């Protein structure tokens, strides 16, 4: 039976482009697979549910009930790809929960494919968290993200360029454009000129995600 992917978009740091990536991944999966379900664990405004309300549910892991409610949805091999937009405030608690309940082992038994998309930055907490995740989940596909708007071409220690998924920086006026709550990357691809900068940017990101999906083995420790 095909495995159901669960994308966990995360960083222990705010302001690194996490929700932007979660939007891209969610819209890419909807386009490529026909359906997707996203979960928003965020304190920031706007968040994923504001951009994609028809595809996103809010989740809360502050108590046992909320944790189990989320995990019950993520652990089901129903063929429906999932995306978790994990707020920085919930980073430690989420992965501690994953370790305690054996999410990776149980997911493997049930046919779940967790994929961690980790947005890196230059802060020490980012490097430490990346190393901690690599140690705690050695069999899980972990994809480091080079958001050029954040890293500005300088990679932090411990992040190697060959296997990083790069998101190129956009000019400020285009950033303002895609930050509108009504903006859709896929709709823009369908109606815009192929020569436009934003069309090419979106197309490159979708292509990178497709190639990453096809080569998950390279992202395991």
Backbone torsions as a table, in degrees:
resi	resn	phi	psi	omega
1	UNK	NA	134.9	179.3
2	UNK	-58.0	147.7	179.8
3	UNK	-85.7	145.7	179.9
4	UNK	-94.3	120.7	-179.0
5	UNK	-77.7	142.2	172.8
6	UNK	-126.1	107.0	-179.7
7	UNK	-88.8	124.9	178.0
8	UNK	-111.9	105.7	-178.1
9	UNK	-93.4	118.6	-167.2
10	UNK	-151.6	162.8	170.6
11	UNK	-168.1	145.8	174.6
12	UNK	-79.2	0.7	-174.7
13	UNK	-120.7	144.0	176.5
14	UNK	-80.8	162.8	171.4
15	UNK	69.4	31.2	-178.8
16	UNK	-110.9	5.2	178.4
17	UNK	91.8	23.6	-175.3
18	UNK	-64.7	-47.9	-178.4
19	UNK	-68.3	-33.3	174.4
20	UNK	-59.2	-45.7	178.4
21	UNK	-65.6	-40.6	178.3
22	UNK	-60.7	-37.8	176.6
23	UNK	-63.4	-46.9	179.8
24	UNK	-59.8	-46.1	-178.4
25	UNK	-64.0	-44.1	-178.3
26	UNK	-63.4	-45.6	179.8
27	UNK	-68.6	-36.1	177.0
28	UNK	-61.7	-46.0	-179.0
29	UNK	-65.7	-37.9	177.4
30	UNK	-62.7	-40.6	179.9
31	UNK	-70.3	-43.4	-173.0
32	UNK	-83.1	-28.8	-175.0
33	UNK	-115.7	-12.1	176.7
34	UNK	90.6	-13.8	-179.9
35	UNK	-159.4	155.9	179.5
36	UNK	-165.3	153.0	174.6
37	UNK	-131.3	126.2	-178.4
38	UNK	-114.0	151.9	177.9
39	UNK	-124.7	131.4	-176.5
40	UNK	-107.6	113.2	174.6
41	UNK	-117.9	84.8	-171.4
42	UNK	-147.7	149.4	174.0
43	UNK	-102.5	-11.9	-173.6
44	UNK	-80.7	155.9	-179.6
45	UNK	-132.2	123.2	1.3
46	UNK	-80.0	160.4	179.1
47	UNK	-125.0	-174.6	-172.0
48	UNK	-58.3	-39.5	-178.1
49	UNK	-65.0	-25.4	177.5
50	UNK	-73.8	-34.1	179.8
51	UNK	-81.6	-39.3	-174.9
52	UNK	-129.6	65.2	-174.3
53	UNK	-64.3	-27.8	-178.0
54	UNK	-78.8	-15.9	-176.9
55	UNK	-111.3	-6.2	-167.9
56	UNK	-122.8	140.3	171.5
57	UNK	-117.4	147.0	174.3
58	UNK	-80.7	150.5	179.4
59	UNK	-137.3	152.8	-177.1
60	UNK	-137.6	126.6	179.5
61	UNK	-117.2	28.6	179.6
62	UNK	-75.6	-19.2	179.2
63	UNK	-138.3	171.6	-176.3
64	UNK	-61.2	-41.3	-179.1
65	UNK	-60.1	-46.1	179.9
66	UNK	-64.0	-40.1	179.0
67	UNK	-62.2	-47.3	-178.1
68	UNK	-68.1	-35.6	178.6
69	UNK	-62.5	-41.0	178.7
70	UNK	-69.7	-47.9	-177.3
71	UNK	-63.7	-34.1	176.8
72	UNK	-60.9	-30.4	179.0
73	UNK	-81.7	-32.8	-175.9
74	UNK	-80.1	-23.6	-171.2
75	UNK	-91.2	4.7	-176.8
76	UNK	-93.5	124.4	177.1
77	UNK	-88.1	77.8	-176.4
78	UNK	-108.4	6.9	179.7
79	UNK	79.5	-2.3	-179.9
80	UNK	-95.3	109.5	-178.9
81	UNK	-62.3	143.9	-178.2
82	UNK	-118.2	150.1	174.8
83	UNK	-131.5	129.9	176.1
84	UNK	-112.8	116.5	173.2
85	UNK	-91.0	97.4	-170.6
86	UNK	-93.0	110.4	179.0
87	UNK	-63.2	149.1	-177.2
88	UNK	-60.3	-29.6	-178.8
89	UNK	-67.4	-24.0	-176.9
90	UNK	-105.0	4.7	-174.2
91	UNK	-57.0	-57.1	-176.6
92	UNK	-62.6	-44.0	-176.9
93	UNK	-66.2	-38.6	-179.5
94	UNK	-63.1	-49.5	-176.9
95	UNK	-74.8	-27.4	171.5
96	UNK	-64.2	-41.1	176.0
97	UNK	-62.1	-42.6	179.3
98	UNK	-60.4	-40.5	177.8
99	UNK	-67.1	-43.4	-175.2
100	UNK	-65.0	-38.2	-177.2
101	UNK	-95.4	-1.4	-179.7
102	UNK	65.9	46.1	-175.1
103	UNK	-58.1	-43.0	-177.0
104	UNK	-66.3	-46.1	-179.4
105	UNK	-65.4	-44.9	179.6
106	UNK	-67.6	-38.0	177.8
107	UNK	-63.3	-40.2	178.1
108	UNK	-62.6	-40.0	179.1
109	UNK	-64.1	-33.4	-176.2
110	UNK	-94.9	-2.6	179.2
111	UNK	88.5	31.4	177.5
112	UNK	-100.6	138.2	179.6
113	UNK	-114.8	91.9	176.8
114	UNK	-73.5	138.6	179.8
115	UNK	-133.5	115.8	-177.8
116	UNK	-95.2	118.4	175.4
117	UNK	-102.1	107.3	-170.9
118	UNK	-106.6	115.0	178.4
119	UNK	-84.3	116.9	-175.5
120	UNK	-89.4	156.4	168.6
121	UNK	-149.8	-175.2	-171.6
122	UNK	-87.2	-3.5	-179.0
123	UNK	-72.2	145.5	-178.7
124	UNK	-58.8	-35.0	-179.3
125	UNK	-60.8	-33.7	179.6
126	UNK	-65.8	-48.5	179.9
127	UNK	-62.7	-42.8	179.7
128	UNK	-64.0	-42.2	-179.7
129	UNK	-66.9	-38.8	177.5
130	UNK	-60.6	-46.9	179.5
131	UNK	-64.2	-39.0	178.7
132	UNK	-62.9	-41.2	178.7
133	UNK	-67.7	-39.8	178.9
134	UNK	-61.5	-35.6	179.0
135	UNK	-74.9	-43.3	-175.3
136	UNK	-73.1	-31.8	-174.9
137	UNK	-130.3	66.7	-173.1
138	UNK	-67.3	-22.3	-178.4
139	UNK	-96.0	-1.4	-177.1
140	UNK	-89.7	138.7	175.7
141	UNK	-67.5	121.2	180.0
142	UNK	-124.0	119.0	-173.8
143	UNK	-111.2	111.4	175.9
144	UNK	-75.6	137.7	-176.7
145	UNK	-108.4	127.9	175.1
146	UNK	-100.9	92.1	174.5
147	UNK	-83.9	105.6	-174.4
148	UNK	-59.5	-29.4	178.6
149	UNK	-63.7	-28.2	-178.8
150	UNK	-95.7	-49.3	-174.3
151	UNK	-81.8	-24.6	177.3
152	UNK	53.4	40.3	173.8
153	UNK	84.7	-3.3	179.9
154	UNK	-112.3	112.1	-177.6
155	UNK	-80.9	139.0	177.6
156	UNK	-71.6	162.9	176.5
157	UNK	-59.6	139.0	176.8
158	UNK	92.5	-3.7	179.7
159	UNK	-115.6	115.9	-175.8
160	UNK	-96.3	134.1	-175.9
161	UNK	-65.1	-30.2	-174.7
162	UNK	-57.2	-33.1	-175.0
163	UNK	-115.6	22.7	176.3
164	UNK	-92.0	140.7	174.8
165	UNK	-91.8	119.5	-171.7
166	UNK	-99.5	133.1	172.4
167	UNK	-113.7	111.8	-177.2
168	UNK	-68.6	149.6	177.3
169	UNK	-72.4	146.0	176.6
170	UNK	-108.6	152.2	173.6
171	UNK	-60.2	152.5	-177.5
172	UNK	-54.0	-38.3	-177.0
173	UNK	-68.1	-30.9	176.7
174	UNK	-77.4	-33.9	174.6
175	UNK	-60.4	-42.4	177.3
176	UNK	-62.2	-37.9	-179.0
177	UNK	-65.1	-47.7	-177.0
178	UNK	-76.7	-14.1	178.2
179	UNK	-78.2	-7.4	176.7
180	UNK	-65.6	137.9	-176.2
181	UNK	-63.2	-24.5	-177.8
182	UNK	-89.5	-2.0	-175.5
183	UNK	-76.0	138.3	175.5
184	UNK	-127.1	127.5	179.2
185	UNK	-64.4	-44.2	-178.6
186	UNK	-66.3	-43.4	177.6
187	UNK	-60.3	-38.7	179.5
188	UNK	-65.1	-41.2	178.0
189	UNK	-58.6	-39.7	-174.5
190	UNK	-72.8	-27.9	-172.9
191	UNK	-114.0	-4.9	-175.6
192	UNK	-97.7	165.9	175.3
193	UNK	-72.7	136.5	-178.6
194	UNK	-62.9	-23.1	-178.0
195	UNK	-81.6	-9.7	-177.3
196	UNK	-69.9	149.3	-177.0
197	UNK	-61.9	-42.7	-178.1
198	UNK	-69.7	-35.9	175.6
199	UNK	-60.2	-48.3	-179.1
200	UNK	-65.9	-38.7	178.0
201	UNK	-61.2	-47.5	-179.7
202	UNK	-65.2	-43.0	179.8
203	UNK	-61.5	-42.2	178.5
204	UNK	-62.6	-41.6	179.9
205	UNK	-66.4	-42.0	176.7
206	UNK	-62.7	-41.5	178.3
207	UNK	-63.6	-41.2	178.2
208	UNK	-62.4	-40.9	178.7
209	UNK	-66.0	-39.8	178.3
210	UNK	-64.6	-43.2	178.7
211	UNK	-66.4	-37.8	177.4
212	UNK	-62.6	-43.7	177.8
213	UNK	-58.1	-37.7	-176.4
214	UNK	-79.0	-10.6	-175.1
215	UNK	-132.7	44.6	-176.0
216	UNK	-64.3	-26.5	-177.0
217	UNK	-59.6	-33.6	-177.6
218	UNK	-69.7	-14.3	-177.6
219	UNK	-98.8	9.4	175.4
220	UNK	-98.7	145.8	-177.4
221	UNK	-62.2	NA	NA
